Amino acid sequence: MTSIIPERARQDWQALDSSHYLHPFTDFKELAAKGSRIITRAEGPYIYDSEGREILDGMSGLWCVSLGYGQDSIAHAVHRQLQELPYYNSFFQCAHPPVIELARRLAEVTPAHINNFFFTASGSEANDTQLRIVRRYWDLLEKPSRRYVISRKNGYHGSTIAGASLGGMGFMHKQFETLSYVSHVDQPYWFGEGGDLDPEEFGRRAAASLEQRIGELGADNVAAFIAEPIQGAGGVIVPPDSYWPEIRRICAEHDILIISDEVICGFGRLGEWFGADYYQVPADLMSFAKAVTNGYQPLGGVMVGDRVADVIKADGGEFAHGYTYSGHPAACAAALATLDLLQEQDIVRQVREDKAPYLQQRWAEMADHPLVGEARGAGFVAALELVADKATRARFDQDGSAGALCRNLSVECGLVMRAVGDTMIIAPPLTMTMEQIDQLMERARAALDKTWAALGR
Ligand code: PXG
């Protein structure tokens, strides 16, 4: 099977693309001038573009194709489900087998205190649902003043109004009005913001900014704290070990719900089923999406811990929330087939015991490169900080230009590596072989060398 599209046809696709298709998070004018890269085929951890280039997908699509491409069992499960029952909703007291089965199967892999699941079609909708659930919870407990949800600067929780308000992305906040009851505290980004502090001390200070904000708002006005176990889109920010235990203590002391946004960290990415398992955070609620279907179908949702489920399932009446595609049968079938693969092939354990230690060891070697100020990671996510001066951690002049350059050169070297400013990040498929991990390292290093040369160093 070829991925190649002849030159003329490719140009036609690119022209049509810029005439009619509004891409997400894109400068439309810039893209129209340049023309998009058209991806036509994918297999295992590789994608192939219309020029026939093989590119190792170091980002698992958009952090979602965690088991790689070409997983026929998922495709077949979706096909079978579409033939049998392509759609039915679970409004008006209906249900169907795949959604019931999926809820049961998720209860097997989530922490013991999480046994109820609300389904959506995306991570953004999952986080909208979080806001609705925590509000409902505190209202039913007759504590309606608990309205504020605290999140973090440079967190990412989606792009609906609620998701983007919860997120702490300044460049997004400039383009809409954020929700008034969301408040942002510091992120535990030691390399970027830790200065001379030792990382553990910095981690405690970042956590203390939550405690301080709770004090300012009044604990009786705070409903929940939401965070990603490791920030993904913000640049694979791995918190110092001191951070999560402090957050856990603070939330317990002030009786504040913890929402763990597992959209990236969930389903084995860190070598545990969930990021909350990895950091031993007793999350009351978890958001999920992406890898739950290996990216084969849009599905997300909220995993509801017993503390909250017991309240909203008791006598309070109707929970007035839901989506047409909540529990879509084909998406649930894709998730069930994905869970089958994860469990039958024992993928989470393999990541924890073999593959992630190897990936992280090889990635850490990159720290010797003259461009790299820090190499960090956990499980199957990792980051490199590009710096002009290793000793002072000084960035290049125009923040983001070195990163963008390295990202483009990385594709030339046959690797999708993403740039967040001058932070290069990867989240490759968990199913990569050791040889493919070696190949990723070779290509990443080649990209660094080319970037170094292009910067005239
Ligand atoms: N939470 C987290 C932690 C995410 O990473 C969402 C929620 C929203 O999910 P949906 O399915 O609504 O997109 C995300 C999504 C990037 C990038 O550039 C990351 C995401 C989405 C798009 C781009 O890294 N994460």
Residues whose N, C-alpha, C, O or C-beta is under 5 A from the ligand:
A	BS01	PXG	S122 G123 S124 E125 Y156 H157 G158 E228 G232 A233 D261 V263 I264 A289
